[in-house]
Amino acid sequence: MSPRGVSGQQGAGSLTRYDETAIATNWQKKLTPEQFYVTREKGTELPFSGIYLNNTEPGMYHCVCCNAPLFSSEKKYDSGTGWPSFSEAYGTCGTNESNTNIMRRPDNSLGSTSTEVLCKQCDAHLGHVFDDGPIPSGQRFCINSVALSFKPSSGQ
């Protein structure tokens, strides 16, 4: 068996359209309709509507789909944009994000080029990152609350 549990004849990268439909159905069973829309269909929650927008409790924000740790409350700030904002991903070392659970992808869907932020573990759409954040990183990770689950520091 390969590391992903796929038999040797299929290979890890040979998912068919049928398999993708089955995977989507599994996500639909696990997630709320809003979570599915945002994380699997690259939607966006309404600004100022997210449950974590004003959360100031210490802890860790995880991917709602796969539970990978994504952002620490220590890097959360109020950007005034209507979505939870973070200056860097959990595991970032300087400008190196190789030890984080996020990945960046160019996104042209809004008519202009932006940078989408996805979960490295399950490919969930989380939000976008912009170059207008606070120093020293200068980054603003603008993340949908429904793409996150929060675990307080006392519960880690």
Residue, then its C-alpha position, 0 to 999 in steps of 0.5 A: m500500500s502507498p502512504r495514502g492507502v491506495s493500492g499500487q495499481q491506482g497510485a496516489g495521484s490517479l483519483t477519478r471524477y467518481d472518486e472526487t464526487a465520493i470525496a465531496t459527499n464525505w465532506q458534505k456529511k462532515l461539514t455544515p453547509e456553510q463550512f462546505y461552501v467556504t472550505r470545499e467550494k472556495g466561498t467566503e462568509l459575510p464580513f463581520s459575521g464570523i464567530y472568531l472575529n472578536n475572539t481574544e481568548p488565548g489558544m490555537y486555530h485549527c482547520v475545521c476539516c482536518n484539525a491541522p493547527l493553522f494560526s496562534s491567537e498570539k498572531k491574531y489582530d483586529s484589521g477592521t476588515g470583518w474577518p479574523s486576521f493573523s500576521e503569520a501562520y503557526g510554525t512560521c520562522g521568519t519568512n519561511e512557511s515550510n513548517t506551517n500547515i498552510m500553502r499559498r496559491p495565486d487566485n484570479s477569481l475576483g477579477s484581480t490577482s490575489t493569493e489564496v490560503l489553503c490548508k496544506q493537509c486537506d486542501a481546504h480554502l481558508g481565505h486570502v493573504f495580503d501584503d498590508g499587515p502589521i510589521p514585522s511580517g507585513q502580512r494580513f491573513c484574512i481567514n473565514s471563521v467557518a474554516l476554523s475551529f478554536k482550541p483554548s490554551s487551557g484545553q490543548 
